[in-house]
Amino acid sequence: MAGNGVDAYVATRLDPRYTEIVSALRRLMASAAPDAVECLAYGSPAWRGRQVLAVISQSKTHLTLAFGRGAEFEDEHGLLEGAGSKTRHVKLRTVADIDEDALRAYIAQAVRLDEQPT
């Protein structure tokens, strides 16, 4: 993780009220997608396999964890939002909003899709 820009982003650009959520997401991604590379993409913390798997972005009211191929996911947990042709996201306002089982399922799908030939 060192030198990837995410620590600097957290220290200088992240609203402090989201620090705990981002820390929890970083731990979850490291555990659920250990081969993914943590990086900055689109100016925000992200994880990359062959392509960007997931990106965290912040707004005034929440964080989103967006999955680049989320529209292809099965959403048995019913948490994915979005209507575009590719991306789906989960909104997080507090650490309590993190449904670890659901996010692990989404991350696993992102990894599987990323491993498939395009």
C-alpha positions as CSV (number, residue, x, y, z in Angstrom):
1,M,0.0,0.0,0.0
2,A,2.9,2.4,0.7
3,G,3.6,4.8,-2.1
4,N,0.3,4.3,-3.9
5,G,-1.1,7.7,-3.1
6,V,-4.1,6.5,-1.0
7,D,-2.5,7.4,2.3
8,A,-1.9,10.9,1.1
9,Y,-5.4,11.1,-0.2
10,V,-6.8,10.0,3.2
11,A,-4.5,12.5,5.0
12,T,-5.2,15.5,2.8
13,R,-8.4,15.1,0.8
14,L,-10.7,12.8,2.6
15,D,-13.4,14.4,4.9
16,P,-12.3,13.2,8.4
17,R,-15.8,11.8,9.1
18,Y,-15.2,9.2,6.5
19,T,-11.7,8.0,7.7
20,E,-13.0,5.0,9.6
21,I,-15.2,3.9,6.7
22,V,-12.3,4.1,4.3
23,S,-10.0,2.2,6.7
24,A,-12.6,-0.5,7.0
25,L,-13.0,-0.7,3.2
26,R,-9.2,-0.9,2.7
27,R,-9.0,-3.8,5.2
28,L,-11.9,-5.6,3.5
29,M,-10.5,-5.2,0.0
30,A,-7.1,-6.4,1.1
31,S,-8.7,-9.5,2.6
32,A,-11.3,-10.2,-0.1
33,A,-9.2,-9.3,-3.2
34,P,-5.6,-9.8,-2.0
35,D,-4.2,-9.7,-5.6
36,A,-5.8,-6.3,-6.4
37,V,-3.5,-3.3,-6.3
38,E,-4.6,-0.4,-4.3
39,C,-4.2,2.8,-6.2
40,L,-5.7,6.2,-7.1
41,A,-8.1,6.1,-10.1
42,Y,-10.2,9.0,-11.2
43,G,-8.6,10.9,-8.3
44,S,-10.0,8.6,-5.6
45,P,-8.9,5.4,-3.8
46,A,-9.4,2.4,-6.0
47,W,-8.4,-1.2,-6.5
48,R,-7.2,-2.6,-9.8
49,G,-6.8,-6.1,-11.2
50,R,-6.6,-6.1,-15.0
51,Q,-9.0,-3.2,-14.8
52,V,-10.4,-1.0,-12.0
53,L,-12.4,-3.3,-9.7
54,A,-13.8,-0.7,-7.3
55,V,-13.5,3.0,-6.5
56,I,-14.4,5.0,-3.4
57,S,-15.7,8.4,-3.9
58,Q,-17.0,11.0,-1.4
59,S,-19.9,13.4,-1.4
60,K,-21.2,15.8,1.2
61,T,-23.5,13.2,2.6
62,H,-21.9,9.8,2.0
63,L,-19.2,7.6,0.4
64,T,-19.8,5.3,-2.5
65,L,-18.0,2.1,-3.2
66,A,-18.5,1.8,-7.0
67,F,-17.9,-1.4,-9.0
68,G,-16.9,-0.8,-12.6
69,R,-18.8,-3.9,-13.9
70,G,-21.4,-3.8,-11.2
71,A,-24.3,-3.9,-13.7
72,E,-23.2,-7.5,-14.4
73,F,-23.4,-8.5,-10.8
74,E,-26.1,-10.7,-9.2
75,D,-27.5,-8.6,-6.4
76,E,-28.8,-11.0,-3.9
77,H,-28.3,-8.5,-1.1
78,G,-30.2,-5.7,-2.8
79,L,-27.7,-3.0,-1.9
80,L,-26.5,-2.0,-5.4
81,E,-27.7,1.3,-6.8
82,G,-27.3,3.0,-10.1
83,A,-28.9,2.8,-13.5
84,G,-26.0,3.1,-16.0
85,S,-25.0,0.4,-18.4
86,K,-21.8,-0.6,-16.4
87,T,-21.3,0.8,-12.9
88,R,-23.2,0.1,-9.7
89,H,-22.4,1.4,-6.2
90,V,-23.2,1.0,-2.5
91,K,-23.7,4.1,-0.4
92,L,-22.1,4.3,3.0
93,R,-22.7,7.0,5.6
94,T,-21.3,5.2,8.7
95,V,-19.2,2.2,9.4
96,A,-22.4,0.5,10.6
97,D,-23.6,0.7,6.9
98,I,-20.8,-1.7,5.9
99,D,-22.5,-5.1,5.2
100,E,-19.3,-7.2,5.1
101,D,-21.0,-10.3,3.7
102,A,-22.7,-8.3,0.9
103,L,-19.5,-6.4,0.1
104,R,-17.4,-9.6,0.0
105,A,-19.9,-11.1,-2.4
106,Y,-19.7,-8.0,-4.7
107,I,-15.9,-8.0,-4.5
108,A,-15.8,-11.7,-5.4
109,Q,-17.9,-11.0,-8.4
110,A,-15.7,-8.1,-9.4
111,V,-12.6,-10.3,-9.2
112,R,-14.2,-13.1,-11.2
113,L,-15.4,-10.7,-13.9
114,D,-11.9,-9.1,-14.1
115,E,-10.3,-12.5,-14.5
116,Q,-12.4,-13.3,-17.6
117,P,-11.1,-12.6,-21.0
118,T,-12.6,-9.5,-22.6
